[in-house]
Amino acid sequence: MQMQIPLIQDEKTNSSWSRKERQKWFLSLLCGTCLIYATRTSVPLLMPIISKEKQWSKPDSGVILSSFFWGYTLTQVASGYISDRIGGQKVLLISALGWSMTTFFMPEVIELFSKDDTSVLLVAVVRTINGAFQGMHFPSMISLISQRLHETERASFFSLLTSGSALGTLLTGSLGSYLLENYNWVVVFQTLGGLSLAWAVLLSYHTLPFKEKAASTKSATNYSLPWLKLLKKPPFWSCVIGHACQNNCFFVLLSWMPMYFHDTFPEVKGWVVNMVPWLSMLPCTFFGKALSEKIIKAGYSITVTRKIIETICFLTEIISLLFLAKVETFQSAIICLAFIIGGSGFHNNAIAVNPSDLAPKHSGSVFGLMNTVGAIPGIYNHKFTIAVIGKMIVKKVIFRISWSILFWIYITCNAQLACCIYIHCYNRCIRMYSIFIIWFWSSNYIK
């Protein structure tokens, strides 16, 4: 008989949320996740307009878009570690103030340095700072959840919170597109930044009743994470690789989808492009949650359940990306992208919640490390994309063909590099490789 235990043992929490507190924090954190993604996707939405107005080239736009991920990777591990020790709500508040203020004042930064030769670099620096503050959000949030909820409630609670990313993108696609069409890009930044600042103020008042509980949590979690033990475990690296592969797809779409439609289907309304594909993520997240619960109730282990759900995610994205490389109509492209984004909803019920399975009392640190590696494809894919698109423009290849070539280059490169350079995660074959790793190595437990 085999006994299963978490990779890092959990300890019973003595400061769990009551039902009322759980409801308050869920709504608060959902709003925060919604707003953080609304501000994150505002730059990709506005970049075609701003770059045209400021006469920035596509490489310049790529530098600004990718600079977010440089900051995003810097704070993941540190913020998760600090959250595990002092309480996630404090780090959440610092994070919220930082990314909301940098979003609100982004127009001033762009206008102030627009006539300077180093304007792109300076805007990229501010964008990096914004990414650094946003990088603190999810590690501190999952750390807070692990400190306040029983282990049986953590996965479903966190997976539902991640649906806020779809809500935030829909907010940008609806409200952001409306403001852009009827006013200008400055109003979009200021509106989303203002809403985020308002949420940060509410969060500061919301966290006050829980300061005494934070002290008890600090003493319960004030011990070192055994990194060496964790880094030796195949289940951990399975999660890291799988998360990086999925983020490869998600971050490319998040940053480049508005530019793709602007180049390929310029006659289409912006709100359609920025809203419709993201409508699929919410139902897929809820369906993934319901399916996970049904599989577990059927007698399967959490390990097998996570594998099944993550495999659905990868297969959905692989097949849809292959079709996306060949489609020629706007309707077909929208359908493919809806399936790809819908696949992320399944990911939110699988690998995304694994840190609370693997190391419940150190989930912030574990998620931070996992998300740091997962954000690296966002940096390299930007460089790769602008390089390919830039060469196609120089050769006077039409935009539709250049994007199709880009998708097929992903396929060809992955077939050759999947087994040796997974860190670049350049698309479909690497996802096939990650499925193999997940099924043969991943586990939520030591056996």
C-alpha positions in Angstrom: 0.0 0.0 0.0 1.3 3.4 -1.0 0.8 6.6 1.1 0.5 9.9 -0.5 1.6 13.1 1.1 2.2 16.7 -0.2 5.7 17.5 -1.4 5.9 20.0 1.5 3.8 19.2 4.5 0.8 21.4 5.3 0.0 22.7 8.8 -3.4 23.3 10.2 -4.3 27.0 9.9 -5.7 28.7 13.0 -7.0 31.8 11.2 -9.3 30.6 8.5 -11.9 32.9 7.0 -15.5 32.7 8.1 -18.1 32.3 5.4 -18.8 36.0 5.4 -15.1 36.9 5.2 -14.6 34.4 2.4 -17.4 36.0 0.4 -16.0 39.5 1.0 -12.5 38.5 0.0 -13.6 36.6 -3.0 -15.4 39.7 -4.4 -12.5 41.9 -3.6 -9.9 39.7 -5.1 -12.0 39.0 -8.2 -12.3 42.8 -8.7 -8.6 43.2 -8.3 -7.8 40.4 -10.8 -10.3 41.9 -13.2 -8.7 45.3 -13.0 -5.1 44.1 -13.1 -5.8 42.4 -16.4 -7.8 45.4 -17.7 -4.7 47.6 -17.1 -2.4 44.9 -18.5 -4.3 44.6 -21.8 -4.8 48.3 -22.2 -1.3 48.8 -23.7 -1.8 46.1 -26.4 -5.2 47.6 -27.2 -3.8 51.1 -27.5 -0.4 50.3 -29.0 -1.5 50.5 -32.7 -3.0 53.9 -32.1 -0.2 55.3 -30.0 2.6 53.9 -32.3 0.9 55.5 -35.3 0.6 58.9 -33.5 4.1 58.8 -32.1 5.6 57.2 -35.2 6.9 54.2 -33.4 8.0 51.2 -35.5 6.9 47.6 -34.8 10.3 46.8 -33.1 9.7 49.9 -30.9 6.2 48.6 -30.1 7.6 45.2 -29.4 10.2 46.6 -26.9 7.4 48.4 -25.0 5.2 45.3 -24.9 7.9 42.9 -23.9 9.3 45.3 -21.2 6.3 44.4 -19.1 7.5 40.8 -18.7 11.0 41.9 -17.7 9.5 43.5 -14.6 6.9 40.8 -14.2 9.6 38.1 -13.8 11.6 40.1 -11.2 9.2 40.2 -8.4 7.4 36.9 -8.5 9.6 34.8 -6.2 10.4 37.6 -3.7 6.7 38.7 -3.4 5.6 35.1 -2.8 8.3 34.5 -0.2 7.5 37.8 1.6 3.7 37.0 1.4 4.3 33.6 3.0 6.1 35.3 5.9 4.2 38.5 6.6 0.8 37.9 5.0 -0.4 38.2 1.4 -2.8 41.0 2.0 0.0 43.5 2.8 1.9 42.6 -0.4 -1.4 42.8 -2.4 -1.9 46.4 -1.2 1.6 47.5 -2.2 1.2 45.8 -5.5 -2.2 47.4 -6.2 -1.0 50.9 -5.4 2.0 50.4 -7.7 0.4 49.1 -10.9 -2.7 51.4 -10.6 -0.6 54.5 -10.3 1.8 53.6 -13.1 -1.2 53.0 -15.3 -2.9 56.2 -14.4 0.1 58.3 -15.1 1.2 56.4 -18.2 -0.2 59.2 -20.6 1.9 61.8 -18.9 5.0 59.7 -19.3 4.3 59.1 -23.0 3.5 62.8 -23.7 6.4 64.1 -21.6 9.1 62.0 -23.4 7.4 61.7 -26.9 9.7 64.3 -28.5 12.8 62.8 -26.9 15.1 60.3 -28.8 14.9 58.0 -25.9 11.1 58.1 -25.5 10.6 54.4 -26.3 13.3 53.4 -23.7 11.8 55.6 -21.0 8.2 54.4 -21.7 9.6 50.8 -21.6 11.2 51.5 -18.2 7.8 52.7 -16.7 6.2 49.6 -18.3 8.8 47.5 -16.6 7.9 49.0 -13.3 4.3 48.4 -13.9 5.1 44.7 -14.7 7.1 44.4 -11.5 4.2 45.6 -9.4 1.7 43.3 -11.3 4.1 40.4 -10.8 3.4 40.6 -7.0 -0.3 40.1 -7.4 -0.8 36.4 -8.0 1.9 35.0 -5.7 0.6 37.2 -2.8 -3.0 36.2 -3.6 -2.4 32.4 -3.7 -0.3 32.8 -0.5 -3.2 34.6 1.2 -5.7 31.9 0.1 -3.4 29.1 1.4 -3.2 30.9 4.7 -6.9 31.4 5.1 -8.7 28.5 3.5 -8.7 24.8 4.1 -6.8 22.7 1.6 -10.0 21.3 0.1 -11.3 24.8 -0.7 -8.1 26.4 -2.1 -8.1 25.0 -5.7 -11.7 25.9 -6.6 -11.4 29.3 -4.9 -8.2 30.3 -6.8 -9.4 28.9 -10.1 -12.6 31.0 -9.9 -10.5 34.0 -9.1 -8.4 33.5 -12.2 -11.6 34.0 -14.3 -11.1 37.6 -13.4 -8.5 37.7 -16.1 -11.2 37.2 -18.7 -13.5 39.8 -17.0 -10.6 42.3 -17.1 -9.9 41.6 -20.8 -13.6 42.0 -21.5 -13.6 45.3 -19.6 -10.8 46.5 -21.8 -12.5 45.3 -24.9 -15.8 46.9 -24.1 -15.2 50.0 -22.0 -11.7 50.5 -23.3 -12.8 50.2 -27.0 -15.7 52.6 -26.3 -13.5 55.2 -24.7 -11.0 54.9 -27.5 -13.5 55.3 -30.3 -15.4 58.2 -28.6 -12.5 60.0 -26.8 -8.8 59.1 -27.0 -6.2 56.7 -25.7 -5.4 59.0 -22.8 -8.9 58.6 -21.3 -8.6 54.8 -21.5 -5.4 54.9 -19.3 -6.9 57.4 -16.8 -10.2 55.6 -16.5 -8.7 52.1 -15.9 -6.0 53.6 -13.7 -8.6 55.5 -11.7 -10.8 52.5 -11.1 -7.7 50.6 -10.0 -6.7 53.3 -7.5 -10.3 53.2 -6.1 -10.0 49.5 -5.6 -6.6 49.9 -3.9 -8.1 52.4 -1.5 -11.0 50.0 -0.7 -8.5 47.1 -0.3 -6.6 49.1 2.3 -9.8 49.5 4.4 -10.8 45.9 3.7 -7.6 44.5 5.1 -7.7 46.4 8.4 -10.0 44.0 10.3 -7.7 41.2 9.5 -4.4 42.7 10.8 -4.6 40.8 14.1 -5.1 37.5 12.2 -2.1 38.3 10.1 0.1 38.2 13.2 -1.0 34.7 14.0 -0.4 33.7 10.4 3.0 35.2 10.4 4.1 33.0 13.3 2.6 29.9 11.6 4.5 30.5 8.4 7.7 31.9 9.6 10.0 29.1 8.5 12.2 28.5 5.5 11.0 26.7 2.4 13.2 23.7 1.6 14.1 24.8 -1.9 16.6 22.0 -2.5 14.0 19.3 -1.7 11.4 21.0 -3.9 13.8 21.5 -6.9 14.6 17.8 -6.8 11.0 16.8 -7.4 9.8 15.9 -10.9 6.2 17.0 -10.1 7.5 20.6 -9.5 9.4 20.8 -12.8 6.4 19.3 -14.6 4.3 22.2 -13.3 7.0 24.7 -14.3 7.4 23.4 -17.8 3.7 23.0 -18.4 2.9 26.5 -17.1 5.6 28.0 -19.3 4.2 26.2 -22.4 0.7 27.4 -21.7 1.8 30.9 -21.0 3.7 30.9 -24.3 0.3 30.8 -26.1 -1.6 33.0 -23.6 0.9 35.9 -23.5 1.4 36.1 -27.2 -2.4 36.4 -27.7 -2.7 38.8 -24.8 -0.1 41.2 -26.3 -0.3 40.7 -30.1 -4.0 39.8 -30.8 -5.0 43.5 -31.3 -2.1 44.1 -33.6 -2.8 40.9 -35.5 -6.4 41.9 -36.2 -5.4 45.5 -36.9 -3.0 44.3 -39.6 -5.0 41.4 -41.0 -8.6 42.6 -40.8 -8.3 46.4 -40.4 -12.0 47.0 -41.3 -13.2 45.1 -38.2 -14.4 47.0 -35.1 -12.0 47.0 -32.2 -14.6 46.1 -29.6 -15.4 42.9 -31.5 -11.8 41.8 -31.6 -11.1 42.6 -28.0 -14.3 41.1 -26.5 -15.6 38.1 -28.5 -12.6 35.7 -28.1 -12.4 36.3 -24.4 -16.1 35.3 -23.8 -15.1 31.7 -24.0 -12.8 31.7 -20.9 -15.4 32.1 -18.2 -17.6 29.2 -19.2 -14.5 27.0 -19.8 -13.2 27.9 -16.3 -16.5 26.9 -14.7 -16.8 23.8 -16.8 -13.2 22.8 -15.9 -14.0 23.3 -12.2 -17.2 21.2 -12.5 -15.4 18.5 -14.5 -12.6 18.4 -12.0 -15.0 17.9 -9.1 -16.9 15.2 -11.0 -13.6 13.3 -11.8 -12.5 13.4 -8.2 -16.0 12.2 -7.0 -15.7 9.3 -9.4 -12.7 8.1 -7.4 -9.7 9.4 -9.3 -6.9 11.1 -7.5 -6.2 14.8 -7.6 -3.0 14.0 -9.6 -4.9 12.2 -12.4 -7.6 14.9 -12.3 -5.1 17.7 -12.8 -3.5 15.7 -15.7 -6.8 15.2 -17.5 -7.8 18.8 -17.2 -4.4 20.1 -18.3 -4.3 17.7 -21.3 -7.7 19.1 -22.4 -6.1 22.6 -22.3 -3.1 21.7 -24.3 -4.9 19.7 -27.0 -7.5 22.5 -27.4 -4.8 25.1 -27.9 -2.6 22.9 -30.2 -5.5 22.1 -32.6 -6.8 25.6 -32.6 -3.4 27.1 -33.3 -2.8 24.8 -36.2 -6.1 25.9 -37.7 -5.3 29.6 -37.0 -2.3 29.3 -39.2 -4.5 28.4 -42.2 -7.7 30.4 -41.8 -8.4 33.3 -44.1 -11.6 34.8 -42.8 -12.3 37.0 -39.8 -15.0 34.6 -38.5 -12.7 31.6 -38.6 -9.9 33.5 -36.8 -12.3 34.6 -34.1 -13.5 31.0 -33.5 -9.9 29.6 -33.4 -8.9 32.3 -30.9 -12.0 31.7 -28.8 -11.0 28.0 -28.5 -7.4 28.9 -27.6 -8.5 31.3 -24.9 -11.1 28.9 -23.7 -8.3 26.3 -23.1 -6.8 28.7 -20.6 -9.9 28.2 -18.4 -9.0 24.5 -18.1 -5.4 25.5 -17.2 -6.7 27.6 -14.4 -8.2 24.4 -12.8 -5.0 22.3 -13.3 -1.4 23.5 -13.2 -2.3 27.0 -12.0 -3.6 25.6 -8.7 -0.8 23.1 -8.2 1.3 25.2 -5.9 -1.3 24.9 -3.1 -1.2 21.1 -3.7 2.6 20.8 -3.7 3.5 23.2 -0.8 0.4 24.5 0.9 2.2 26.8 3.4 4.7 28.0 0.8 2.3 28.4 -2.2 3.3 32.0 -2.7 7.0 31.2 -3.1 6.3 28.1 -5.3 3.8 30.0 -7.5 6.2 32.9 -7.8 9.0 30.7 -9.1 6.6 28.8 -11.4 5.2 32.1 -12.8 8.7 33.6 -13.2 9.7 30.8 -15.6 6.2 31.0 -17.1 6.7 34.6 -18.0 9.9 34.1 -19.8 8.2 33.1 -23.1 6.5 36.5 -23.0 9.9 38.2 -23.4 11.3 35.9 -26.1 8.1 35.6 -28.1 7.9 39.4 -28.4 11.5 39.5 -29.8 10.7 36.6 -32.1 7.5 38.0 -33.4 8.8 41.5 -34.1 11.8 40.0 -35.9 9.6 37.9 -38.2 7.0 40.5 -38.9 9.7 43.1 -39.4 11.4 41.0 -42.1 8.2 40.3 -43.8 7.4 44.1 -44.0 10.9 44.8 -45.4 10.2 42.2 -48.1 6.8 43.8 -48.7 4.9 40.7 -47.9 1.3 41.4 -47.1 0.3 41.3 -43.4 -2.0 38.3 -43.6 0.7 36.1 -45.2 3.4 37.4 -42.7 1.3 36.4 -39.7 0.5 33.0 -41.3 4.3 32.5 -41.9 4.9 33.4 -38.3 2.5 30.7 -37.1 4.1 28.1 -39.3 7.6 29.1 -38.2 6.5 28.3 -34.7 5.4 24.8 -35.8 8.6 24.1 -37.7 10.9 25.4 -35.0 9.1 23.5 -32.3 9.5 20.2 -34.1 13.3 20.6 -34.0 13.8 22.4 -30.6 11.1 20.9 -28.4 13.3 18.4 -26.6 16.3 20.7 -25.9 15.1 24.3 -25.6 11.9 24.2 -23.7 12.7 27.6 -22.1 11.7 29.4 -25.4 8.4 27.5 -25.6 7.8 28.5 -29.2 4.4 26.8 -29.6 2.7 23.6 -30.4 5.3 20.8 -30.4 6.6 22.0 -27.1 3.0 21.6 -25.7 3.0 18.0 -27.0 6.3 17.5 -25.1 4.8 19.1 -22.0 1.8 16.7 -22.2 4.2 13.8 -22.2 6.1 15.2 -19.2 2.9 15.9 -17.3 1.5 12.4 -17.7 4.6 10.5 -16.9 6.1 12.7 -14.2 3.7 15.0 -12.6 2.0 14.4 -9.3 0.7 16.4 -6.4 2.3 13.9 -4.0 5.3 11.9 -3.2 4.6 8.2 -3.4 
